[in-house]
Amino acid sequence: MSVFVVVGAGPVGRETARLLAADGHEVRLVSRSGATPVGAVVGVALDARDADGLARAAAGAEALFMCAMPLYTRWPADFPPIMDGVAKAAEKLRARLIVLGNIYGYGGRAKSPLTSTAPLAPTSVKGRVRTAMWERALSANVPALEVRASDYLGEGAGSLFTLMTLPSLLAGKPAMVSGDLGALHAWTFTKDVARTLVAASRYPGEWGRAFLVPSQHASVRNLAARFAELAGAPVPDLQVLGKEELEVLGREDELMRELPEMAYLYRQACILDASDTERLLGVSASSLDAMIADTLRKQ
């Protein structure tokens, strides 16, 4: 039995902790509020920016999973000190470091399909934050891996689609969307992210690399139609927002203010080639219907 510490008690962090505990390991789930225990998982109340405190709480850990997720509006301020605290704790413990990341670092000029080895060239503030986090992990004197996901689906998942489009869609109201309704887009299941994180932690090859999470691809139009069908909702009435409309919403809502810089992800195809993850880690994507059904659990 090994000791593992998961930092961050969101949908991915909780599922990662659950999977590790199901394998018989001792698991500590760290969050500022103190995560509710999941089965055999122990919840620990701690601010991960406190590297010394995290190192004490993680004593004996073989690996640390960095799954923390501050508010979307506070990434530039909150992510760097959290990442630094987790990296320093891993160094103190000589523990391996597995980072949950995303595809923002590839930037708006990257061509699909994206691969794990494609160069990072961020074109947004949040993309630069994510890239700096990975660079901090790489600079640690411990083995590090990053697992990169696209937009989340799954119970409790927060993404542009689940936050902006889905509630109105399920209520039979006109639903706001951004970008090209017909462009293929990668949708990543939170439970597949957790499975990839756990599998990556066992990777016997050379570390200092990234893995993409195997995902399903569907246009926003087709995804919305399938959600409506499975939920018994009316045919979606999708209202495409242009740049000016997004800016107006941004003046009224703090979260919406963050969307324009990431809108490029929806104006063009966003396809992930996770074939190396499937081959090297043995993880494949769940079906789109399974992702949708899980997302609908608490809608």
Salt bridges, closest charged atoms under 4 A:
GLU15 OE2 - ARG18 NH2 2.80
ASP23 OD2 - ARG202 NH2 2.37
GLU26 OE2 - ARG28 NH2 2.78
ASP47 OD2 - ARG49 NH2 2.61
ASP52 OD1 - LYS92 NZ 2.97
GLU62 OE2 - ARG96 NH2 2.42
ASP78 OD2 - ARG74 NE 2.93
ASP84 OD2 - LYS88 NZ 3.02
ASP84 OD1 - ARG136 NE 2.75
GLU91 OE1 - ARG136 NH2 3.78
GLU146 OE1 - ARG148 NE 2.71
ASP151 OD1 - HIS185 NE2 2.62
GLU155 OE2 - LYS298 NZ 3.64
ASP192 OD1 - ARG195 NH2 2.81
GLU229 OE1 - ARG226 NH1 2.90
GLU258 OE1 - LYS126 NZ 2.83
GLU261 OE2 - LYS126 NZ 2.52
ASP276 OD2 - ARG209 NH2 2.68
ASP289 OD2 - ARG226 NH2 2.66
ASP294 OD2 - LYS191 NZ 3.14
ASP294 OD1 - ARG297 NE 2.66
